[in-house]
Amino acid sequence: MSHPYLEVTFRQGRALAAYLYLPRTSRDRSSRSVVASPGLVVDYTSKGKPIGVEIISPATVSLSAINRVLRDIGAVPIKRADLEPLRAA
């Protein structure tokens, strides 16, 4: 996968959690997880490559907080439109 994409888990019509998949190969697996900021957890491979961001509380996490974490890990920031699935319900 060469582009980030967002997967959202809904419960009773509300976004319960989300996962932002970062560019990775099909062999990349999460080896450790690090809390990057309140409500955001970054998953890393055993070699330290960031492969995803868990959005634990979508209703309370802002675009700027997500982009701050993405910049900190060397990933490309996302746009407001990329988070639209979180606001859809």
Backbone as ProteinMPNN parsed JSONL, in Angstrom:
{"seq_chain_A": "MSHPYLEVTFRQGRALAAYLYLPRTSRDRSSRSVVASPGLVVDYTSKGKPIGVEIISPATVSLSAINRVLRDIGAVPIKRADLEPLRAA", "coords_chain_A": {"N_chain_A": [[0.843, -1.162, 0.0], [0.626, 2.132, -0.907], [-0.425, 4.568, -0.225], [-1.807, 6.481, 2.48], [-4.685, 5.371, 4.322], [-7.942, 5.517, 5.831], [-9.619, 3.594, 8.234], [-12.686, 3.002, 9.72], [-14.419, 2.105, 12.662], [-17.698, 1.583, 13.465], [-20.311, 1.993, 15.893], [-23.575, 1.643, 16.719], [-24.18, 3.711, 14.928], [-22.244, 5.626, 15.441], [-18.849, 6.773, 15.308], [-16.617, 4.627, 16.687], [-13.947, 3.897, 16.905], [-10.876, 4.375, 15.077], [-8.505, 3.712, 12.447], [-5.589, 4.765, 11.021], [-4.026, 3.788, 8.325], [-0.703, 3.686, 7.352], [1.676, 4.134, 4.63], [2.994, 1.006, 3.65], [4.523, -2.265, 3.381], [3.269, -5.495, 2.328], [4.302, -7.286, 4.091], [4.898, -5.984, 6.444], [4.457, -5.802, 9.92], [2.925, -5.018, 13.036], [4.946, -4.406, 15.816], [5.377, -3.046, 18.121], [3.616, -0.65, 20.13], [3.07, 2.8, 20.671], [2.007, 5.353, 22.779], [1.255, 8.366, 21.428], [0.025, 10.793, 21.763], [-2.751, 12.082, 23.694], [-5.33, 9.853, 23.025], [-4.231, 8.939, 20.657], [-2.325, 6.42, 19.168], [0.665, 5.104, 17.997], [1.643, 2.569, 15.795], [4.44, 0.481, 15.315], [6.875, -1.256, 13.276], [9.119, -4.019, 13.89], [11.526, -2.981, 13.148], [11.277, -0.328, 13.601], [9.736, 1.212, 11.896], [7.02, 3.373, 11.318], [3.716, 2.264, 10.967], [1.034, 2.703, 11.264], [-1.678, 4.601, 12.746], [-3.519, 4.496, 15.571], [-6.677, 5.688, 16.311], [-8.111, 6.321, 19.035], [-10.225, 7.627, 20.296], [-12.235, 8.989, 18.358], [-14.055, 11.173, 18.397], [-12.916, 13.082, 19.99], [-10.425, 13.77, 19.062], [-8.434, 15.952, 17.216], [-7.843, 17.208, 13.845], [-5.478, 18.682, 13.734], [-4.059, 17.593, 15.9], [-3.667, 14.966, 15.033], [-2.129, 15.439, 12.731], [0.104, 16.604, 13.905], [1.246, 14.434, 15.245], [1.75, 12.811, 13.011], [3.67, 14.379, 11.66], [5.687, 14.3, 13.589], [6.517, 11.644, 13.431], [7.529, 11.526, 10.947], [5.791, 11.211, 8.815], [3.496, 11.966, 6.118], [1.318, 14.707, 6.474], [-2.285, 14.647, 6.819], [-5.352, 15.603, 5.122], [-8.288, 17.574, 5.878], [-10.459, 16.456, 4.533], [-9.754, 13.791, 4.468], [-10.536, 12.838, 6.899], [-13.258, 12.783, 6.84], [-14.883, 10.381, 6.872], [-15.069, 9.902, 9.619], [-16.793, 11.804, 10.501], [-19.123, 11.245, 9.248], [-21.267, 9.779, 10.303]], "CA_chain_A": [[0.0, 0.0, 0.0], [1.498, 3.301, -1.031], [-1.098, 5.771, 0.259], [-2.522, 6.269, 3.742], [-6.147, 5.331, 4.255], [-8.595, 5.482, 7.138], [-10.64, 2.573, 8.469], [-13.467, 3.446, 10.878], [-15.323, 1.143, 13.266], [-18.884, 2.27, 13.971], [-21.209, 1.284, 16.802], [-24.832, 2.371, 16.843], [-24.136, 4.907, 14.098], [-21.187, 6.56, 15.846], [-17.478, 6.29, 15.154], [-16.12, 4.11, 17.952], [-12.485, 3.944, 16.806], [-10.42, 4.454, 13.687], [-7.105, 3.352, 12.246], [-5.006, 5.384, 9.843], [-2.966, 2.94, 7.782], [0.349, 4.426, 6.679], [2.296, 3.317, 3.583], [3.701, -0.162, 4.17], [4.53, -3.44, 2.512], [2.357, -6.539, 2.821], [4.99, -8.049, 5.148], [5.056, -5.183, 7.663], [3.581, -6.169, 11.042], [3.14, -4.217, 14.241], [5.76, -5.047, 16.829], [5.169, -2.297, 19.366], [2.716, 0.493, 20.044], [3.494, 3.888, 21.539], [1.043, 6.46, 22.908], [1.893, 9.565, 20.885], [-0.684, 11.897, 22.409], [-4.03, 11.541, 24.173], [-6.23, 9.331, 22.008], [-3.513, 8.511, 19.45], [-1.286, 5.423, 19.419], [1.368, 4.767, 16.765], [2.158, 1.204, 15.695], [5.737, 0.393, 14.643], [7.419, -2.578, 12.985], [10.278, -4.344, 14.737], [12.645, -2.147, 12.7], [10.997, 1.055, 13.956], [8.98, 1.909, 10.856], [5.621, 3.588, 11.693], [2.823, 1.683, 9.957], [-0.35, 3.082, 11.463], [-2.039, 5.403, 13.914], [-4.816, 4.16, 16.162], [-7.424, 6.854, 16.808], [-8.896, 5.625, 20.052], [-11.438, 8.386, 20.584], [-12.377, 9.874, 17.206], [-14.832, 12.38, 18.665], [-12.156, 14.066, 20.762], [-9.114, 14.008, 18.468], [-8.522, 16.939, 16.135], [-6.963, 17.074, 12.688], [-4.159, 19.228, 14.066], [-3.377, 16.628, 16.773], [-3.239, 13.846, 14.188], [-1.037, 15.903, 11.874], [1.278, 16.811, 14.755], [1.83, 13.102, 15.429], [2.288, 12.378, 11.725], [4.92, 15.109, 11.425], [6.683, 13.8, 14.551], [7.024, 10.332, 13.014], [8.056, 11.643, 9.589], [4.769, 10.853, 7.823], [2.85, 13.078, 5.439], [0.061, 15.115, 7.102], [-3.512, 14.379, 6.066], [-6.25, 16.742, 4.917], [-9.585, 17.485, 6.555], [-11.308, 15.534, 3.776], [-9.371, 12.423, 4.807], [-11.225, 12.465, 8.142], [-14.715, 12.84, 6.646], [-15.604, 9.19, 7.344], [-15.315, 10.0, 11.062], [-17.9, 12.749, 10.714], [-20.237, 10.847, 8.396], [-22.416, 9.228, 11.047]], "C_chain_A": [[0.898, 1.238, 0.0], [0.866, 4.599, -0.529], [-1.782, 5.482, 1.592], [-4.027, 6.146, 3.492], [-6.702, 5.101, 5.65], [-9.646, 4.385, 7.167], [-11.357, 2.956, 9.759], [-14.371, 2.314, 11.347], [-16.474, 1.922, 13.888], [-19.658, 1.371, 14.923], [-22.421, 2.173, 17.016], [-24.758, 3.722, 16.124], [-23.074, 5.925, 14.462], [-19.81, 5.926, 15.655], [-16.947, 5.892, 16.525], [-14.591, 4.206, 18.014], [-12.125, 4.036, 15.331], [-8.945, 4.086, 13.639], [-6.649, 3.971, 10.936], [-3.829, 4.522, 9.409], [-1.976, 3.823, 7.038], [0.967, 3.541, 5.599], [3.162, 2.211, 4.19], [3.711, -1.257, 3.128], [3.575, -4.474, 3.109], [2.986, -7.353, 3.942], [5.152, -7.275, 6.448], [4.01, -5.573, 8.698], [3.917, -5.29, 12.232], [3.906, -5.029, 15.274], [5.615, -4.352, 18.18], [4.271, -1.107, 19.088], [3.133, 1.529, 21.069], [2.407, 4.959, 21.575], [1.767, 7.733, 22.487], [1.299, 10.831, 21.467], [-2.019, 11.337, 22.88], [-4.936, 11.112, 23.011], [-5.566, 8.843, 20.74], [-2.357, 7.586, 19.813], [-0.665, 5.061, 18.078], [1.889, 3.34, 16.852], [3.425, 1.212, 14.847], [6.088, -1.051, 14.337], [8.585, -2.831, 13.935], [11.508, -3.525, 14.356], [12.399, -0.658, 12.949], [10.25, 1.872, 12.92], [7.539, 2.117, 11.329], [4.697, 3.075, 10.588], [1.361, 2.047, 10.156], [-0.551, 3.886, 12.729], [-3.436, 4.988, 14.356], [-5.438, 5.445, 16.697], [-8.455, 6.276, 17.771], [-10.221, 6.318, 20.353], [-11.667, 9.42, 19.481], [-13.113, 11.185, 17.477], [-14.017, 13.464, 19.362], [-10.795, 14.419, 20.169], [-9.259, 14.937, 17.259], [-7.565, 16.605, 14.99], [-5.567, 17.577, 13.022], [-3.381, 18.276, 14.979], [-2.864, 15.44, 15.968], [-2.045, 14.269, 13.335], [0.239, 16.177, 12.665], [2.005, 15.479, 14.963], [2.457, 12.619, 14.12], [3.6, 13.088, 11.403], [6.034, 14.587, 12.339], [7.293, 12.465, 14.122], [7.538, 10.345, 11.575], [7.087, 11.24, 8.499], [4.139, 12.122, 7.244], [1.544, 13.431, 6.162], [-1.136, 14.805, 6.204], [-4.342, 15.653, 5.97], [-7.56, 16.509, 5.664], [-10.489, 16.472, 5.857], [-10.999, 14.069, 4.088], [-10.08, 11.924, 6.069], [-12.747, 12.478, 8.015], [-15.456, 11.568, 7.074], [-15.89, 9.212, 8.845], [-16.526, 10.871, 11.359], [-19.18, 12.329, 10.006], [-21.468, 10.392, 9.174], [-23.137, 10.276, 11.843]], "O_chain_A": [[1.812, 1.358, 0.815], [1.549, 5.618, -0.42], [-2.278, 4.377, 1.814], [-4.564, 6.747, 2.562], [-6.027, 4.564, 6.528], [-10.458, 4.259, 6.25], [-10.713, 3.207, 10.777], [-15.012, 1.645, 10.537], [-16.266, 2.802, 14.724], [-19.662, 0.149, 14.78], [-22.296, 3.32, 17.445], [-25.215, 4.741, 16.643], [-23.01, 6.99, 13.848], [-19.631, 4.719, 15.817], [-16.841, 6.73, 17.421], [-14.022, 4.553, 19.049], [-12.959, 3.806, 14.455], [-8.236, 4.14, 14.644], [-7.24, 3.737, 9.881], [-2.773, 4.526, 10.041], [-2.37, 4.621, 6.188], [0.803, 2.322, 5.641], [3.949, 2.444, 5.107], [3.002, -1.19, 2.124], [3.133, -4.342, 4.25], [2.276, -8.042, 4.673], [5.513, -7.866, 7.465], [2.822, -5.663, 8.389], [5.061, -4.871, 12.407], [3.568, -6.175, 15.567], [5.716, -4.978, 19.235], [4.179, -0.624, 17.96], [3.505, 1.192, 22.193], [1.942, 5.416, 20.531], [2.758, 8.131, 23.1], [1.998, 11.829, 21.643], [-2.383, 10.223, 22.503], [-5.261, 11.912, 22.133], [-6.25, 8.377, 19.829], [-1.519, 7.917, 20.652], [-1.38, 4.746, 17.126], [2.497, 2.947, 17.848], [3.483, 1.859, 13.801], [5.659, -1.965, 15.041], [8.981, -1.945, 14.693], [12.434, -3.39, 15.156], [13.211, 0.18, 12.556], [10.141, 3.091, 13.049], [6.883, 1.147, 11.706], [4.874, 3.41, 9.417], [0.527, 1.734, 9.306], [0.267, 3.866, 13.649], [-4.405, 5.115, 13.607], [-4.803, 6.192, 17.441], [-9.52, 5.808, 17.369], [-11.222, 5.658, 20.633], [-11.331, 10.592, 19.649], [-12.818, 12.2, 16.846], [-14.389, 14.637, 19.329], [-10.086, 15.269, 20.708], [-10.107, 14.721, 16.394], [-6.619, 15.833, 15.145], [-4.576, 16.96, 12.631], [-2.162, 18.163, 14.845], [-1.752, 14.964, 16.197], [-1.063, 13.534, 13.231], [1.34, 15.999, 12.144], [3.231, 15.412, 14.869], [3.564, 12.081, 14.12], [4.541, 12.457, 10.923], [7.181, 14.449, 11.914], [8.455, 12.189, 14.419], [7.934, 9.308, 11.043], [7.501, 10.954, 7.375], [4.246, 13.205, 7.819], [0.74, 12.539, 6.436], [-1.005, 14.716, 4.983], [-4.07, 16.645, 6.646], [-7.887, 15.381, 6.032], [-11.203, 15.717, 6.516], [-11.874, 13.21, 3.986], [-10.204, 10.716, 6.275], [-13.449, 12.21, 8.99], [-16.566, 11.668, 7.597], [-16.858, 8.599, 9.294], [-17.202, 10.68, 12.37], [-20.212, 12.986, 10.148], [-22.595, 10.609, 8.729], [-24.12, 9.971, 12.519]]}, "name": "protein", "num_of_chains": 1, "seq": "MSHPYLEVTFRQGRALAAYLYLPRTSRDRSSRSVVASPGLVVDYTSKGKPIGVEIISPATVSLSAINRVLRDIGAVPIKRADLEPLRAA"}
